[in-house]
């Protein structure tokens, strides 16, 4: 299975696209469409600029190499479930599938999966864990 254009649009809607490096609410240097990894083999540096085409390519490459494999390991999913879980994983990292969330996915208890996903709506800001409205909206859409 592969992420659909609908799934890619979901990610783009919540990540936005910034062609100059910035710090996200969790204080990570980010560029493009929520990209926090390497760009052309180098870490993101303040002031780094990329093109729209580069932003799109970074997203597609990361999805294919890092995030989609993590979701494929979860078992049989329909396209909507797959897209939502790839978006969730892209935002939180492939290690997010563990504990109650993983058990609920494996059991195909989708009501519990949605409930578990909605718990991930907070970020550490100035040392405090606070709810971010954007994350609350994103989790609702993914659920």
N, CA, C and O atoms as CSV, one atom per row, in Angstrom:
chain,resi,resn,atom,element,x,y,z
A,1,UNK,N,N,0.855,-1.181,0.000
A,1,UNK,CA,C,0.000,0.000,0.000
A,1,UNK,C,C,0.894,1.235,0.000
A,1,UNK,O,O,2.022,1.204,0.492
A,2,UNK,N,N,0.379,2.302,-0.552
A,2,UNK,CA,C,1.099,3.570,-0.657
A,2,UNK,C,C,0.156,4.681,-0.214
A,2,UNK,O,O,-1.058,4.589,-0.397
A,3,UNK,N,N,0.726,5.728,0.369
A,3,UNK,CA,C,-0.114,6.850,0.781
A,3,UNK,C,C,-0.779,7.456,-0.452
A,3,UNK,O,O,-0.159,7.584,-1.507
A,4,UNK,N,N,-2.032,7.822,-0.304
A,4,UNK,CA,C,-2.783,8.419,-1.409
A,4,UNK,C,C,-2.543,9.926,-1.454
A,4,UNK,O,O,-1.951,10.507,-0.544
A,5,UNK,N,N,-3.015,10.538,-2.527
A,5,UNK,CA,C,-2.917,11.997,-2.630
A,5,UNK,C,C,-3.724,12.651,-1.507
A,5,UNK,O,O,-3.339,13.708,-1.008
A,6,UNK,N,N,-4.828,12.039,-1.111
A,6,UNK,CA,C,-5.622,12.551,0.004
A,6,UNK,C,C,-4.791,12.557,1.290
A,6,UNK,O,O,-4.837,13.523,2.052
A,7,UNK,N,N,-4.034,11.485,1.532
A,7,UNK,CA,C,-3.176,11.413,2.711
A,7,UNK,C,C,-2.071,12.459,2.666
A,7,UNK,O,O,-1.755,13.079,3.682
A,8,UNK,N,N,-1.486,12.654,1.494
A,8,UNK,CA,C,-0.440,13.672,1.343
A,8,UNK,C,C,-1.020,15.055,1.604
A,8,UNK,O,O,-0.383,15.879,2.261
A,9,UNK,N,N,-2.218,15.317,1.098
A,9,UNK,CA,C,-2.867,16.616,1.326
A,9,UNK,C,C,-3.176,16.833,2.804
A,9,UNK,O,O,-3.090,17.958,3.294
A,10,UNK,N,N,-3.536,15.765,3.519
A,10,UNK,CA,C,-3.779,15.869,4.961
A,10,UNK,C,C,-2.502,16.330,5.666
A,10,UNK,O,O,-2.538,17.232,6.503
A,11,UNK,N,N,-1.393,15.714,5.327
A,11,UNK,CA,C,-0.111,16.105,5.924
A,11,UNK,C,C,0.201,17.561,5.582
A,11,UNK,O,O,0.568,18.338,6.464
A,12,UNK,N,N,0.061,17.929,4.334
A,12,UNK,CA,C,0.369,19.298,3.896
A,12,UNK,C,C,-0.509,20.324,4.600
A,12,UNK,O,O,-0.043,21.403,4.967
A,13,UNK,N,N,-1.779,19.983,4.785
A,13,UNK,CA,C,-2.704,20.914,5.443
A,13,UNK,C,C,-2.222,21.270,6.843
A,13,UNK,O,O,-2.265,22.435,7.240
A,14,UNK,N,N,-1.770,20.282,7.584
A,14,UNK,CA,C,-1.395,20.528,8.973
A,14,UNK,C,C,0.062,20.946,9.142
A,14,UNK,O,O,0.389,21.658,10.091
A,15,UNK,N,N,0.930,20.521,8.250
A,15,UNK,CA,C,2.341,20.904,8.354
A,15,UNK,C,C,2.599,22.287,7.759
A,15,UNK,O,O,3.475,23.013,8.230
A,16,UNK,N,N,1.835,22.653,6.722
A,16,UNK,CA,C,2.147,23.874,5.996
A,16,UNK,C,C,3.421,23.667,5.197
A,16,UNK,O,O,3.979,22.570,5.194
A,17,UNK,N,N,3.885,24.701,4.525
A,17,UNK,CA,C,5.123,24.615,3.759
A,17,UNK,C,C,5.907,25.906,3.950
A,17,UNK,O,O,5.431,26.995,3.628
A,18,UNK,N,N,7.099,25.764,4.473
A,18,UNK,CA,C,7.964,26.907,4.750
A,18,UNK,C,C,9.300,26.670,4.059
A,18,UNK,O,O,9.998,25.701,4.357
A,19,UNK,N,N,9.646,27.544,3.149
A,19,UNK,CA,C,10.838,27.353,2.334
A,19,UNK,C,C,12.108,27.867,3.006
A,19,UNK,O,O,13.209,27.685,2.486
A,20,UNK,N,N,11.951,28.505,4.155
A,20,UNK,CA,C,13.089,28.933,4.975
A,20,UNK,C,C,12.994,28.203,6.315
A,20,UNK,O,O,11.913,28.078,6.890
A,21,UNK,N,N,14.128,27.729,6.797
A,21,UNK,CA,C,14.147,26.979,8.064
A,21,UNK,C,C,13.543,27.807,9.199
A,21,UNK,O,O,13.725,29.022,9.270
A,22,UNK,N,N,12.826,27.122,10.077
A,22,UNK,CA,C,12.177,27.759,11.228
A,22,UNK,C,C,12.158,26.770,12.382
A,22,UNK,O,O,12.433,25.585,12.197
A,23,UNK,N,N,11.837,27.252,13.554
A,23,UNK,CA,C,11.684,26.375,14.716
A,23,UNK,C,C,10.194,26.112,14.919
A,23,UNK,O,O,9.401,27.046,15.042
A,24,UNK,N,N,9.827,24.841,14.952
A,24,UNK,CA,C,8.437,24.451,15.191
A,24,UNK,C,C,8.110,24.674,16.668
A,24,UNK,O,O,9.006,24.987,17.452
A,25,UNK,N,N,6.831,24.517,17.065
A,25,UNK,CA,C,6.473,24.725,18.476
A,25,UNK,C,C,7.255,23.843,19.452
A,25,UNK,O,O,7.406,24.196,20.622
A,26,UNK,N,N,7.750,22.704,18.977
A,26,UNK,CA,C,8.562,21.832,19.836
A,26,UNK,C,C,10.041,22.225,19.779
A,26,UNK,O,O,10.896,21.512,20.305
A,27,UNK,N,N,10.337,23.355,19.142
A,27,UNK,CA,C,11.680,23.955,19.081
A,27,UNK,C,C,12.656,23.178,18.197
A,27,UNK,O,O,13.867,23.287,18.388
A,28,UNK,N,N,12.156,22.392,17.231
A,28,UNK,CA,C,13.025,21.667,16.303
A,28,UNK,C,C,13.176,22.482,15.030
A,28,UNK,O,O,12.202,23.036,14.521
A,29,UNK,N,N,14.403,22.554,14.513
A,29,UNK,CA,C,14.597,23.194,13.223
A,29,UNK,C,C,13.877,22.375,12.163
A,29,UNK,O,O,14.053,21.160,12.070
A,30,UNK,N,N,13.070,23.054,11.373
A,30,UNK,CA,C,12.171,22.416,10.418
A,30,UNK,C,C,12.214,23.212,9.127
A,30,UNK,O,O,12.482,24.413,9.138
A,31,UNK,N,N,11.951,22.542,8.016
A,31,UNK,CA,C,11.888,23.228,6.721
A,31,UNK,C,C,10.930,22.465,5.817
A,31,UNK,O,O,10.654,21.287,6.041
A,32,UNK,N,N,10.433,23.138,4.807
A,32,UNK,CA,C,9.552,22.481,3.848
A,32,UNK,C,C,8.235,22.106,4.487
A,32,UNK,O,O,7.608,22.907,5.180
A,33,UNK,N,N,7.831,20.886,4.245
A,33,UNK,CA,C,6.540,20.388,4.731
A,33,UNK,C,C,6.796,19.548,5.980
A,33,UNK,O,O,6.652,18.325,5.968
A,34,UNK,N,N,7.183,20.237,7.065
A,34,UNK,CA,C,7.424,19.568,8.342
A,34,UNK,C,C,8.663,18.709,8.382
A,34,UNK,O,O,8.748,17.798,9.207
A,35,UNK,N,N,9.629,18.966,7.519
A,35,UNK,CA,C,10.833,18.130,7.434
A,35,UNK,C,C,11.844,18.524,8.509
A,35,UNK,O,O,12.207,19.694,8.636
A,36,UNK,N,N,12.295,17.527,9.284
A,36,UNK,CA,C,13.275,17.783,10.345
A,36,UNK,C,C,14.566,16.997,10.141
A,36,UNK,O,O,15.476,17.071,10.967
A,37,UNK,N,N,14.647,16.254,9.058
A,37,UNK,CA,C,15.835,15.442,8.796
A,37,UNK,C,C,16.884,16.219,8.023
A,37,UNK,O,O,16.890,17.450,8.010
A,38,UNK,N,N,17.763,15.480,7.384
A,38,UNK,CA,C,18.832,16.088,6.606
A,38,UNK,C,C,18.302,16.650,5.290
A,38,UNK,O,O,17.307,16.170,4.746
A,39,UNK,N,N,18.983,17.671,4.796
A,39,UNK,CA,C,18.702,18.234,3.476
A,39,UNK,C,C,20.011,18.152,2.703
A,39,UNK,O,O,21.004,18.782,3.068
A,40,UNK,N,N,19.999,17.369,1.632
A,40,UNK,CA,C,21.220,17.143,0.838
A,40,UNK,C,C,22.371,16.683,1.717
A,40,UNK,O,O,23.510,17.110,1.535
A,41,UNK,N,N,22.067,15.805,2.678
A,41,UNK,CA,C,23.077,15.217,3.523
A,41,UNK,C,C,23.554,16.074,4.682
A,41,UNK,O,O,24.458,15.681,5.419
A,42,UNK,N,N,22.950,17.244,4.845
A,42,UNK,CA,C,23.381,18.161,5.908
A,42,UNK,C,C,22.211,18.481,6.838
A,42,UNK,O,O,21.063,18.522,6.394
A,43,UNK,N,N,22.491,18.711,8.131
A,43,UNK,CA,C,21.430,19.109,9.060
A,43,UNK,C,C,20.836,20.461,8.661
A,43,UNK,O,O,21.507,21.288,8.043
A,44,UNK,N,N,19.604,20.667,9.015
A,44,UNK,CA,C,18.947,21.952,8.768
A,44,UNK,C,C,19.640,23.005,9.625
A,44,UNK,O,O,19.870,22.801,10.817
A,45,UNK,N,N,19.965,24.122,9.005
A,45,UNK,CA,C,20.619,25.220,9.715
A,45,UNK,C,C,19.731,26.453,9.643
A,45,UNK,O,O,18.999,26.626,8.668
A,46,UNK,N,N,19.779,27.311,10.651
A,46,UNK,CA,C,18.997,28.554,10.590
A,46,UNK,C,C,19.309,29.305,9.292
A,46,UNK,O,O,20.465,29.431,8.891
A,47,UNK,N,N,18.249,29.800,8.650
A,47,UNK,CA,C,18.404,30.572,7.417
A,47,UNK,C,C,18.432,29.737,6.150
A,47,UNK,O,O,18.395,30.293,5.052
A,48,UNK,N,N,18.498,28.401,6.272
A,48,UNK,CA,C,18.499,27.537,5.090
A,48,UNK,C,C,17.244,27.795,4.268
A,48,UNK,O,O,16.149,27.914,4.819
A,49,UNK,N,N,17.404,27.882,2.946
A,49,UNK,CA,C,16.271,28.060,2.040
A,49,UNK,C,C,16.248,26.915,1.037
A,49,UNK,O,O,17.294,26.433,0.601
A,50,UNK,N,N,15.039,26.485,0.678
A,50,UNK,CA,C,14.866,25.457,-0.347
A,50,UNK,C,C,13.763,25.902,-1.296
A,50,UNK,O,O,13.059,26.876,-1.029
A,51,UNK,N,N,13.619,25.191,-2.393
A,51,UNK,CA,C,12.552,25.475,-3.354
A,51,UNK,C,C,11.300,24.683,-2.996
A,51,UNK,O,O,11.349,23.757,-2.187
A,52,UNK,N,N,10.194,25.054,-3.599
A,52,UNK,CA,C,8.950,24.303,-3.416
A,52,UNK,C,C,9.133,22.863,-3.892
A,52,UNK,O,O,8.657,21.923,-3.255
A,53,UNK,N,N,9.824,22.704,-5.008
A,53,UNK,CA,C,10.062,21.362,-5.552
A,53,UNK,C,C,10.862,20.513,-4.565
A,53,UNK,O,O,10.575,19.330,-4.382
A,54,UNK,N,N,11.861,21.118,-3.936
A,54,UNK,CA,C,12.675,20.404,-2.948
A,54,UNK,C,C,11.817,20.013,-1.744
A,54,UNK,O,O,11.942,18.904,-1.223
A,55,UNK,N,N,10.949,20.922,-1.306
A,55,UNK,CA,C,10.059,20.625,-0.176
A,55,UNK,C,C,9.182,19.416,-0.485
A,55,UNK,O,O,9.018,18.531,0.356
A,56,UNK,N,N,8.623,19.379,-1.684
A,56,UNK,CA,C,7.763,18.258,-2.093
A,56,UNK,C,C,8.570,16.961,-2.140
A,56,UNK,O,O,8.101,15.918,-1.685
A,57,UNK,N,N,9.773,17.027,-2.685
A,57,UNK,CA,C,10.607,15.835,-2.805
A,57,UNK,C,C,11.044,15.318,-1.441
A,57,UNK,O,O,11.061,14.108,-1.217
A,58,UNK,N,N,11.397,16.222,-0.526
A,58,UNK,CA,C,11.762,15.804,0.833
A,58,UNK,C,C,10.609,15.049,1.494
A,58,UNK,O,O,10.816,14.018,2.134
A,59,UNK,N,N,9.398,15.574,1.332
A,59,UNK,CA,C,8.226,14.914,1.914
A,59,UNK,C,C,8.056,13.513,1.338
A,59,UNK,O,O,7.945,12.543,2.088
A,60,UNK,N,N,8.036,13.404,0.024
A,60,UNK,CA,C,7.805,12.102,-0.612
A,60,UNK,C,C,8.902,11.098,-0.256
A,60,UNK,O,O,8.616,9.931,0.016
A,61,UNK,N,N,10.160,11.554,-0.257
A,61,UNK,CA,C,11.264,10.660,0.091
A,61,UNK,C,C,11.150,10.162,1.523
A,61,UNK,O,O,11.331,8.974,1.791
A,62,UNK,N,N,10.846,11.081,2.448
A,62,UNK,CA,C,10.718,10.690,3.867
A,62,UNK,C,C,9.552,9.739,4.082
A,62,UNK,O,O,9.669,8.762,4.822
A,63,UNK,N,N,8.447,10.021,3.445
A,63,UNK,CA,C,7.296,9.133,3.587
A,63,UNK,C,C,7.654,7.732,3.116
A,63,UNK,O,O,7.368,6.749,3.800
A,64,UNK,N,N,8.276,7.642,1.953
A,64,UNK,CA,C,8.593,6.338,1.366
A,64,UNK,C,C,9.637,5.568,2.182
A,64,UNK,O,O,9.513,4.358,2.369
A,65,UNK,N,N,10.654,6.266,2.662
A,65,UNK,CA,C,11.776,5.571,3.313
A,65,UNK,C,C,11.604,5.362,4.804
A,65,UNK,O,O,12.114,4.384,5.350
A,66,UNK,N,N,10.896,6.259,5.476
A,66,UNK,CA,C,10.870,6.189,6.940
A,66,UNK,C,C,9.493,5.938,7.540
A,66,UNK,O,O,9.354,5.125,8.454
A,67,UNK,N,N,8.478,6.627,7.035
A,67,UNK,CA,C,7.179,6.604,7.711
A,67,UNK,C,C,6.232,5.540,7.169
A,67,UNK,O,O,5.553,4.871,7.948
A,68,UNK,N,N,6.175,5.372,5.865
A,68,UNK,CA,C,5.286,4.340,5.333
A,68,UNK,C,C,5.705,2.929,5.753
A,68,UNK,O,O,4.832,2.120,6.065
A,69,UNK,N,N,7.001,2.595,5.777
A,69,UNK,CA,C,7.358,1.244,6.249
A,69,UNK,C,C,6.876,0.963,7.678
A,69,UNK,O,O,6.469,-0.157,7.987
A,70,UNK,N,N,6.921,1.969,8.539
A,70,UNK,CA,C,6.450,1.781,9.921
A,70,UNK,C,C,4.958,1.461,9.951
A,70,UNK,O,O,4.507,0.656,10.767
A,71,UNK,N,N,4.201,2.089,9.067
A,71,UNK,CA,C,2.750,1.852,9.030
A,71,UNK,C,C,2.447,0.524,8.344
A,71,UNK,O,O,1.522,-0.179,8.751
A,72,UNK,N,N,3.201,0.172,7.322
A,72,UNK,CA,C,2.982,-1.126,6.651
A,72,UNK,C,C,3.158,-2.284,7.623
A,72,UNK,O,O,2.520,-3.325,7.467
A,73,UNK,N,N,4.014,-2.115,8.622
A,73,UNK,CA,C,4.248,-3.169,9.609
A,73,UNK,C,C,3.071,-3.384,10.551
A,73,UNK,O,O,3.076,-4.333,11.335
A,74,UNK,N,N,2.070,-2.522,10.487
A,74,UNK,CA,C,0.939,-2.610,11.415
A,74,UNK,C,C,-0.116,-3.622,10.992
A,74,UNK,O,O,-1.042,-3.902,11.752
A,75,UNK,N,N,0.010,-4.167,9.808
A,75,UNK,CA,C,-0.967,-5.143,9.344
A,75,UNK,C,C,-1.884,-4.567,8.283
A,75,UNK,O,O,-1.629,-3.494,7.735
A,76,UNK,N,N,-2.942,-5.286,8.003
A,76,UNK,CA,C,-3.872,-4.906,6.941
A,76,UNK,C,C,-4.702,-3.692,7.356
A,76,UNK,O,O,-5.341,-3.688,8.409
A,77,UNK,N,N,-4.679,-2.668,6.511
A,77,UNK,CA,C,-5.420,-1.428,6.752
A,77,UNK,C,C,-6.131,-1.029,5.472
A,77,UNK,O,O,-5.691,-1.379,4.377
A,78,UNK,N,N,-7.235,-0.294,5.608
A,78,UNK,CA,C,-7.820,0.275,4.400
A,78,UNK,C,C,-7.075,1.576,4.078
A,78,UNK,O,O,-6.256,2.027,4.879
A,79,UNK,N,N,-7.343,2.175,2.934
A,79,UNK,CA,C,-6.589,3.355,2.501
A,79,UNK,C,C,-6.731,4.517,3.474
A,79,UNK,O,O,-5.750,5.205,3.756
A,80,UNK,N,N,-7.939,4.750,3.994
A,80,UNK,CA,C,-8.136,5.863,4.938
A,80,UNK,C,C,-7.351,5.642,6.225
A,80,UNK,O,O,-6.732,6.574,6.739
A,81,UNK,N,N,-7.368,4.426,6.745
A,81,UNK,CA,C,-6.622,4.114,7.961
A,81,UNK,C,C,-5.122,4.285,7.719
A,81,UNK,O,O,-4.406,4.856,8.541
A,82,UNK,N,N,-4.670,3.783,6.586
A,82,UNK,CA,C,-3.248,3.876,6.234
A,82,UNK,C,C,-2.827,5.344,6.140
A,82,UNK,O,O,-1.820,5.738,6.729
A,83,UNK,N,N,-3.593,6.155,5.405
A,83,UNK,CA,C,-3.260,7.575,5.242
A,83,UNK,C,C,-3.215,8.290,6.586
A,83,UNK,O,O,-2.292,9.057,6.858
A,84,UNK,N,N,-4.215,8.038,7.425
A,84,UNK,CA,C,-4.279,8.701,8.733
A,84,UNK,C,C,-3.093,8.303,9.607
A,84,UNK,O,O,-2.505,9.149,10.281
A,85,UNK,N,N,-2.742,7.028,9.598
A,85,UNK,CA,C,-1.631,6.571,10.427
A,85,UNK,C,C,-0.282,7.049,9.898
A,85,UNK,O,O,0.638,7.277,10.683
A,86,UNK,N,N,-0.149,7.204,8.580
A,86,UNK,CA,C,1.091,7.778,8.035
A,86,UNK,C,C,1.209,9.240,8.458
A,86,UNK,O,O,2.293,9.683,8.838
A,87,UNK,N,N,0.117,9.992,8.400
A,87,UNK,CA,C,0.131,11.392,8.840
A,87,UNK,C,C,0.522,11.478,10.313
A,87,UNK,O,O,1.365,12.291,10.692
A,88,UNK,N,N,-0.088,10.648,11.126
A,88,UNK,CA,C,0.191,10.599,12.562
A,88,UNK,C,C,1.666,10.275,12.805
A,88,UNK,O,O,2.330,10.933,13.606
A,89,UNK,N,N,2.161,9.276,12.119
A,89,UNK,CA,C,3.544,8.845,12.238
A,89,UNK,C,C,4.502,9.931,11.752
A,89,UNK,O,O,5.550,10.143,12.362
A,90,UNK,N,N,4.162,10.615,10.672
A,90,UNK,CA,C,5.011,11.682,10.148
A,90,UNK,C,C,5.167,12.795,11.182
A,90,UNK,O,O,6.238,13.389,11.310
A,91,UNK,N,N,4.109,13.068,11.906
A,91,UNK,CA,C,4.147,14.127,12.913
A,91,UNK,C,C,4.881,13.708,14.184
A,91,UNK,O,O,5.523,14.537,14.829
A,92,UNK,N,N,4.792,12.429,14.551
A,92,UNK,CA,C,5.310,11.987,15.850
A,92,UNK,C,C,6.497,11.034,15.778
A,92,UNK,O,O,7.138,10.770,16.795
A,93,UNK,N,N,6.792,10.522,14.605
A,93,UNK,CA,C,7.916,9.608,14.447
A,93,UNK,C,C,7.487,8.158,14.445
A,93,UNK,O,O,6.474,7.805,15.048
A,94,UNK,N,N,8.261,7.302,13.761
A,94,UNK,CA,C,7.882,5.896,13.615
A,94,UNK,C,C,7.870,5.108,14.914
A,94,UNK,O,O,7.276,4.031,14.961
A,95,UNK,N,N,8.496,5.600,15.957
A,95,UNK,CA,C,8.493,4.896,17.231
A,95,UNK,C,C,7.214,5.077,18.029
A,95,UNK,O,O,7.093,4.548,19.134
A,96,UNK,N,N,6.260,5.818,17.482
A,96,UNK,CA,C,5.028,6.135,18.203
A,96,UNK,C,C,4.114,4.918,18.366
A,96,UNK,O,O,3.267,4.897,19.258
A,97,UNK,N,N,4.279,3.912,17.516
A,97,UNK,CA,C,3.383,2.762,17.553
A,97,UNK,C,C,3.858,1.765,18.601
A,97,UNK,O,O,4.685,0.894,18.330
A,98,UNK,N,N,3.307,1.916,19.816
A,98,UNK,CA,C,3.658,1.061,20.944
A,98,UNK,C,C,2.514,1.081,21.952
A,98,UNK,O,O,1.560,1.844,21.805
A,99,UNK,N,N,2.617,0.259,22.950
A,99,UNK,CA,C,1.664,0.260,24.059
A,99,UNK,C,C,0.217,0.107,23.640
A,99,UNK,O,O,-0.108,-0.671,22.743
A,100,UNK,N,N,-0.653,0.866,24.308
A,100,UNK,CA,C,-2.097,0.773,24.064
A,100,UNK,C,C,-2.465,1.096,22.624
A,100,UNK,O,O,-3.361,0.476,22.052
A,101,UNK,N,N,-1.770,2.072,22.038
A,101,UNK,CA,C,-2.068,2.430,20.653
A,101,UNK,C,C,-1.789,1.246,19.731
A,101,UNK,O,O,-2.644,0.877,18.927
A,102,UNK,N,N,-0.622,0.655,19.836
A,102,UNK,CA,C,-0.271,-0.494,18.991
A,102,UNK,C,C,-1.223,-1.660,19.231
A,102,UNK,O,O,-1.690,-2.289,18.281
A,103,UNK,N,N,-1.507,-1.947,20.479
A,103,UNK,CA,C,-2.426,-3.047,20.791
A,103,UNK,C,C,-3.798,-2.815,20.176
A,103,UNK,O,O,-4.426,-3.754,19.686
A,104,UNK,N,N,-4.268,-1.572,20.198
A,104,UNK,CA,C,-5.581,-1.250,19.630
A,104,UNK,C,C,-5.577,-1.395,18.114
A,104,UNK,O,O,-6.556,-1.859,17.529
A,105,UNK,N,N,-4.474,-0.997,17.476
A,105,UNK,CA,C,-4.373,-1.158,16.021
A,105,UNK,C,C,-4.367,-2.634,15.661
A,105,UNK,O,O,-5.089,-3.060,14.760
A,106,UNK,N,N,-3.558,-3.411,16.359
A,106,UNK,CA,C,-3.463,-4.855,16.078
A,106,UNK,C,C,-4.803,-5.552,16.293
A,106,UNK,O,O,-5.138,-6.500,15.582
A,107,UNK,N,N,-5.574,-5.073,17.287
A,107,UNK,CA,C,-6.892,-5.652,17.574
A,107,UNK,C,C,-7.978,-5.100,16.644
A,107,UNK,O,O,-9.125,-5.544,16.677
A,108,UNK,N,N,-7.592,-4.123,15.817
A,108,UNK,CA,C,-8.534,-3.444,14.914
A,108,UNK,C,C,-9.702,-2.815,15.680
A,108,UNK,O,O,-10.840,-2.792,15.210
A,109,UNK,N,N,-9.386,-2.308,16.868
A,109,UNK,CA,C,-10.357,-1.603,17.703
A,109,UNK,C,C,-10.240,-0.114,17.354
A,109,UNK,O,O,-9.572,0.652,18.049
A,110,UNK,N,N,-10.900,0.272,16.268
A,110,UNK,CA,C,-10.700,1.609,15.698
A,110,UNK,C,C,-11.227,2.723,16.584
A,110,UNK,O,O,-10.698,3.833,16.534
A,111,UNK,N,N,-12.236,2.474,17.385
A,111,UNK,CA,C,-12.689,3.496,18.333
A,111,UNK,C,C,-11.603,3.788,19.367
A,111,UNK,O,O,-11.368,4.942,19.725
A,112,UNK,N,N,-10.951,2.737,19.839
A,112,UNK,CA,C,-9.863,2.921,20.810
A,112,UNK,C,C,-8.633,3.547,20.153
A,112,UNK,O,O,-7.935,4.344,20.780
A,113,UNK,N,N,-8.364,3.192,18.901
A,113,UNK,CA,C,-7.245,3.813,18.173
A,113,UNK,C,C,-7.467,5.321,18.105
A,113,UNK,O,O,-6.559,6.103,18.389
A,114,UNK,N,N,-8.681,5.724,17.728
A,114,UNK,CA,C,-8.999,7.156,17.630
A,114,UNK,C,C,-8.823,7.839,18.986
A,114,UNK,O,O,-8.271,8.937,19.072
A,115,UNK,N,N,-9.293,7.186,20.031
A,115,UNK,CA,C,-9.161,7.738,21.382
A,115,UNK,C,C,-7.688,7.898,21.760
A,115,UNK,O,O,-7.295,8.929,22.306
A,116,UNK,N,N,-6.877,6.884,21.471
A,116,UNK,CA,C,-5.448,6.931,21.789
A,116,UNK,C,C,-4.740,8.029,20.988
A,116,UNK,O,O,-3.908,8.757,21.529
A,117,UNK,N,N,-5.071,8.144,19.697
A,117,UNK,CA,C,-4.434,9.155,18.852
A,117,UNK,C,C,-4.701,10.565,19.379
A,117,UNK,O,O,-3.822,11.426,19.350
A,118,UNK,N,N,-5.900,10.785,19.850
A,118,UNK,CA,C,-6.277,12.129,20.319
A,118,UNK,C,C,-5.500,12.551,21.569
A,118,UNK,O,O,-5.489,13.733,21.914
A,119,UNK,N,N,-4.858,11.611,22.243
A,119,UNK,CA,C,-4.056,11.953,23.418
A,119,UNK,C,C,-2.766,12.690,23.046
A,119,UNK,O,O,-2.152,13.336,23.894
A,120,UNK,N,N,-2.364,12.591,21.792
A,120,UNK,CA,C,-1.102,13.179,21.331
A,120,UNK,C,C,-1.328,14.571,20.752
A,120,UNK,O,O,-1.020,14.827,19.588
A,121,UNK,N,N,-1.864,15.456,21.568
A,121,UNK,CA,C,-2.182,16.826,21.121
A,121,UNK,C,C,-1.403,17.874,21.913
A,121,UNK,O,O,-1.794,19.040,21.968
A,122,UNK,N,N,-0.303,17.452,22.523
A,122,UNK,CA,C,0.475,18.375,23.361
A,122,UNK,C,C,1.917,18.425,22.885
A,122,UNK,O,O,2.416,17.489,22.260
A,123,UNK,N,N,2.574,19.534,23.191
A,123,UNK,CA,C,4.001,19.689,22.898
A,123,UNK,C,C,4.649,20.408,24.066
A,123,UNK,O,O,3.995,21.145,24.805
A,124,UNK,N,N,5.932,20.184,24.218
A,124,UNK,CA,C,6.682,20.853,25.271
A,124,UNK,C,C,7.066,22.237,24.766
A,124,UNK,O,O,7.819,22.374,23.802
A,125,UNK,N,N,6.538,23.261,25.431
A,125,UNK,CA,C,6.816,24.652,25.086
A,125,UNK,C,C,7.337,25.339,26.338
A,125,UNK,O,O,6.659,25.370,27.365
A,126,UNK,N,N,8.542,25.887,26.250
A,126,UNK,CA,C,9.185,26.526,27.403
A,126,UNK,C,C,9.196,25.600,28.617
A,126,UNK,O,O,8.975,26.033,29.748
A,127,UNK,N,N,9.459,24.314,28.359
A,127,UNK,CA,C,9.582,23.355,29.444
A,127,UNK,C,C,8.275,22.791,29.970
A,127,UNK,O,O,8.284,21.923,30.843
A,128,UNK,N,N,7.148,23.272,29.451
A,128,UNK,CA,C,5.849,22.791,29.932
A,128,UNK,C,C,5.110,22.086,28.803
A,128,UNK,O,O,5.163,22.509,27.649
A,129,UNK,N,N,4.423,21.005,29.155
A,129,UNK,CA,C,3.611,20.271,28.197
A,129,UNK,C,C,2.265,20.960,28.093
A,129,UNK,O,O,1.504,20.999,29.059
A,130,UNK,N,N,1.967,21.513,26.904
A,130,UNK,CA,C,0.698,22.219,26.737
A,130,UNK,C,C,-0.035,21.709,25.494
A,130,UNK,O,O,0.581,21.275,24.520
A,131,UNK,N,N,-1.348,21.774,25.556
A,131,UNK,CA,C,-2.167,21.401,24.414
A,131,UNK,C,C,-2.024,22.470,23.339
A,131,UNK,O,O,-2.079,23.666,23.621
A,132,UNK,N,N,-1.840,22.019,22.104
A,132,UNK,CA,C,-1.779,22.928,20.966
A,132,UNK,C,C,-3.035,22.725,20.126
A,132,UNK,O,O,-3.341,21.606,19.715
A,133,UNK,N,N,-3.752,23.804,19.876
A,133,UNK,CA,C,-5.015,23.706,19.131
A,133,UNK,C,C,-4.816,23.056,17.768
A,133,UNK,O,O,-5.659,22.281,17.315
A,134,UNK,N,N,-3.693,23.374,17.112
A,134,UNK,CA,C,-3.411,22.772,15.809
A,134,UNK,C,C,-3.266,21.263,15.894
A,134,UNK,O,O,-3.721,20.540,15.008
A,135,UNK,N,N,-2.627,20.781,16.968
A,135,UNK,CA,C,-2.497,19.335,17.148
A,135,UNK,C,C,-3.837,18.696,17.484
A,135,UNK,O,O,-4.114,17.578,17.050
A,136,UNK,N,N,-4.661,19.383,18.242
A,136,UNK,CA,C,-5.989,18.865,18.568
A,136,UNK,C,C,-6.812,18.723,17.272
A,136,UNK,O,O,-7.496,17.719,17.074
A,137,UNK,N,N,-6.737,19.727,16.401
A,137,UNK,CA,C,-7.445,19.657,15.114
A,137,UNK,C,C,-6.890,18.521,14.250
A,137,UNK,O,O,-7.643,17.775,13.623
A,138,UNK,N,N,-5.574,18.407,14.232
A,138,UNK,CA,C,-4.947,17.363,13.415
A,138,UNK,C,C,-5.358,15.977,13.903
A,138,UNK,O,O,-5.719,15.114,13.102
A,139,UNK,N,N,-5.303,15.767,15.203
A,139,UNK,CA,C,-5.669,14.442,15.739
A,139,UNK,C,C,-7.126,14.103,15.446
A,139,UNK,O,O,-7.458,12.953,15.159
A,140,UNK,N,N,-7.988,15.106,15.520
A,140,UNK,CA,C,-9.401,14.875,15.195
A,140,UNK,C,C,-9.539,14.463,13.735
A,140,UNK,O,O,-10.298,13.545,13.426
A,141,UNK,N,N,-8.821,15.122,12.835
A,141,UNK,CA,C,-8.878,14.787,11.406
A,141,UNK,C,C,-8.309,13.392,11.168
A,141,UNK,O,O,-8.878,12.611,10.405
A,142,UNK,N,N,-7.195,13.077,11.813
A,142,UNK,CA,C,-6.587,11.757,11.631
A,142,UNK,C,C,-7.473,10.648,12.202
A,142,UNK,O,O,-7.591,9.572,11.615
A,143,UNK,N,N,-8.087,10.920,13.338
A,143,UNK,CA,C,-8.962,9.928,13.964
A,143,UNK,C,C,-10.178,9.657,13.078
A,143,UNK,O,O,-11.033,8.847,13.435
